């Protein structure tokens, strides 16, 4: 399974996953139910750098491939 599909499978209906320039943008819509540990673990496992932001009152997780 490709990384985007894997992230979508983990997130289910608690957020939205989109590909962005080799990384991902995950918009968290249900923070109390969101699988935080699984998502961060998966992003780290696929060698992504991760940032958290708040956009329009919602938490966004943004990632990009780790520079080597």
Wavefront OBJ file of the C-alpha trace (Angstrom):
o trace
v 0.000 0.000 0.000
v 1.369 3.429 -0.883
v 2.083 5.864 1.993
v -0.866 8.177 1.258
v -3.332 5.280 1.264
v -1.793 3.954 4.486
v -2.229 7.355 6.167
v -5.829 7.601 4.923
v -6.519 4.127 6.324
v -5.200 5.195 9.731
v -6.955 8.601 9.797
v -10.349 7.274 8.614
v -13.029 9.925 9.253
v -11.056 11.880 11.896
v -9.265 14.026 9.309
v -8.265 14.521 5.692
v -4.982 13.433 4.070
v -3.549 15.114 0.953
v -0.214 14.750 -0.870
v 1.816 17.963 -0.960
v 5.207 18.216 -2.735
v 6.481 14.768 -1.746
v 4.997 15.018 1.741
v 1.542 15.215 3.262
v -0.935 17.649 4.733
v -3.298 16.155 7.284
v -6.218 18.287 8.453
v -7.482 17.061 11.820
v -11.282 17.353 12.049
v -11.928 15.244 15.176
v -8.979 15.813 17.541
v -10.436 13.797 20.430
v -10.664 10.692 18.217
v -7.638 11.311 15.975
v -5.008 8.503 16.058
v -2.118 10.839 16.967
v 0.441 8.189 17.884
v -0.228 6.024 14.829
v 0.022 8.972 12.428
v 3.234 10.384 13.898
v 4.762 6.907 14.047
v 3.829 6.221 10.407
v 5.231 9.565 9.213
v 8.504 8.934 11.051
v 8.669 5.366 9.686
v 8.447 6.682 6.104
v 11.247 9.177 6.866
v 9.203 12.397 6.963
v 9.912 15.609 8.880
v 6.771 16.819 10.651
v 5.296 20.223 11.605
v 2.129 21.181 13.474
v 0.134 24.333 12.739
v -3.295 25.696 13.447
v -5.234 26.914 10.404
v -8.699 28.429 10.787
v -8.938 26.953 14.292
v -8.027 23.390 13.233
v -4.776 21.521 13.736
v -2.850 20.702 10.556
v 0.020 18.235 10.343
v 2.430 18.924 7.484
v 5.328 16.714 6.455
v 8.079 16.539 3.874
v 10.759 13.976 3.074
v 13.729 14.206 5.451
v 16.741 15.913 3.856
v 19.760 13.646 3.551
l 1 2 3 4 5 6 7 8 9 10 11 12 13 14 15 16 17 18 19 20 21 22 23 24 25 26 27 28 29 30 31 32 33 34 35 36 37 38 39 40 41 42 43 44 45 46 47 48 49 50 51 52 53 54 55 56 57 58 59 60 61 62 63 64 65 66 67 68
